Amino acid sequence: MPPVETPTRVRRHLPTAHAEELLARTRELIREEVLPQAAAGEAAGDFPRETFRRLSAAGLLGLPYPAEHGGGGQPYEVYLQVLEELAAARLTVGLGVSVHTLSCHALADFGTAGQRAAHLPAMLRGGLLGAYCLSEPAAGSDAAAMRTRATREGGHWVLTGTKAWITHGPVADFLTVFARTGAAGPRGISAFLVPADAPGLSVAAPERKMGMNGSPTAQLHFEGVRVPDERRLGEENGGFRIAMAALDAGRLGIAACAIGVAQAALDVAVAHTTRPDAGGERLADQQGLRFMLADMATRIEAGRTLYLAAARLRDAGLPFSREAAMAKLFCTDAVMRVTGDAVQLMGQEGWDASLPAERYLREAKVLQIVEGTNQIQRSVIARHLLGREQSAERPAQPRVPAGAVPEAVPGPRAS
């Protein structure tokens, strides 16, 4: 198992002394709680619920949310670097924190003051764990095609349908659920905050997966689940916008997790290739292998720079959807390449299931799929490039003839 800090790790540039202290405490918790059980826990498929309780008590389950409701009040730039460290130690934990953060987003950003005061403190620091329920068996990448329906009955909504591939489905305490409340398409969807023990809600057997065995994923069945209207989040039929806003932020979480796993893979590859053999020779002394390590490190640093740049846009209140898609795309493609190269560099030891490199490779694949597949990210990026994502606040830039460089034309702006 790689150490938390190695010579290959980049020095963090955190905005405040408090943020540096937070990262130091995170690394201490990782050494004490996460690393010792990571390999055995994944092999046995054990969900580390006690670890999440400790993370909650330490304030790490609500870092980017306001302190007044129990959050950490940290910028996304800091939160994502904490997430990267957790994912490097165990992706089940890092991705779990990202999913929990995603599940709190609708309430934190779109709930009323009364809703936030009533529910957010327990969600952020009360030991609870959330799940985000958007995907369905026939509505994955096309979330607007969802069939789960919520029908109003007096002061309640009655939810009927099935959600699929829900991380934390069998272990969550609360769910952010999107259901159809109006006509077909994106404008007929609403968001709800649903307790996981609501009558009529059942959980299917966990899915069998190629990686992240410690993180349970399952279908959730809603059979006449009654939800009070005061648990509807945001405007009626305005849920699709809420879901997409959450995914923009969530994609940055996935990007940070990807870089964490890639960094862990590079760490074990460096440790392996710099270990001298009986004759004192090192694999890292071979130029071809040194070049592979250099390429791995460069991809990691490029991905880290990309997700942090997008986070700073978000922290500044600027549009960041395009940059989030770019970060998710690049970082998750990078982790697939880096983990594959780590296994290749380590030879038979890379293939050995008792060592972590092969686990990193298996875990990396899901990161290209969750929070919108990388094909969806390319579609998002292309829409921004071709002008289909222009907003009222951002008029399209004027077209300039080839070779003309007028001073009045602004440079590229965030989408």
C-alpha positions, 0 to 999 in steps of 0.5 A: 500500500503506498504511503500518503506522502511520497516524493512523487506527490506535488506540493499543495498550494492551498489558499489559507493556513486553515486549509493547510491544517485541514489537509494535514488532518485529512492525511492523519485520518487517512493514515489511521482509518482509511489505508489500514483497511483499504485492501482487505475491505475492497477484497471482502466487499465491506462498506466502511460505514464507520469511516464515514462516521469519522469523516462526518465528525471531522467535518469532511462530509460537508466541506463546500457548504456553509458553516452556518448549517454545519458545513466546512465553508471551504472553497471547491479548490480546497474540497477537491484536494481533500477528495483527491487525497481520500480517493488515493487511499481508497476510491470507495471513500473518495467517491463516497464523499463526492456522492454524498456532497452531490446528494446535498447539493439540491437542498443546499443550493435550491432549498428554502431557508426553512428546508436548509435549517431543518435538514442540512445540519444532520446531512452535513455533520450528523453522521448521515449518508446520502444518495443521488437518484437520477439514473434509471434502467432506461434513462442513463445518459438521457436523464430527461427520459426518466419515467419515475413519476411523482403525482400530487395527492393533497399536501403530498407527492406519491413517487412510483418508479425505479432508479438504477445504479445508485451509489450508497443505495443500500446504505444511505440515510436520505435520497435526493430523488428526481421524478417526473411531475409534468409533461415529457422532457426536461421541463417536467421534472422535480426534485425531492428529499426522501428519507431512506426508510420511507414506506414503499421504498425497497432496495434491490440486491447490490450490483456485481461490479469489476471494481469498488466492491466496498461501495454498494450500488443498487436499484431503488424501487419506489412503490407509492412512496409518499413525500410531503410537499415541504420536501420538494426542492426548488420549483415544481417542474424545475428539477432538471436544472437542479440536476444538471447544476449538481452534475457540473459540480459533481464532475469536478469531484470525479475528476479529483478522484481520478487524479487521486487514483492515478497518483496512487498508481504512480506511487506504487510504480515508482516504488517498484521501479526504483527497488534494486534487484540482487545485482543492484540494478533498478528498472527505473534506470532504463530510459524507456521506463523512465519516459513512461514514468515521466508521461504518467506524472505529466498527465497527473499534473495536467489533470490536477491543474485542469480540475483546480482551474475549473474549481476556481471559476466555480469559487469565483461565481463564474460559469464552469460547465465547459471546464467541468466537462473538460476536467472530468473527460481529461482526468478520467481518461488519464487515470485509465492510461496511468493505471494501465501503465503502472500495471505494465511497468510492474509486470507480474506484480502489477497483475498480482491481486494481492497488490494494489496496482490491479485494483487501481486499474479496475477501479479507474474504468468506472470513473469514465462512466459515472456523472455522465460518460466521457462521450457525454462530456465531449458532447457538452464541450462541443455544444459550448464550442458551437454556441448552443450553450450561450446564456443571456449573461454571455452573448456570443463572441463576434466572428472575426475574419481569419488573420484579423486581430482587432483589439476590441475582440475579447479573448476566450471566456468560460462557458 
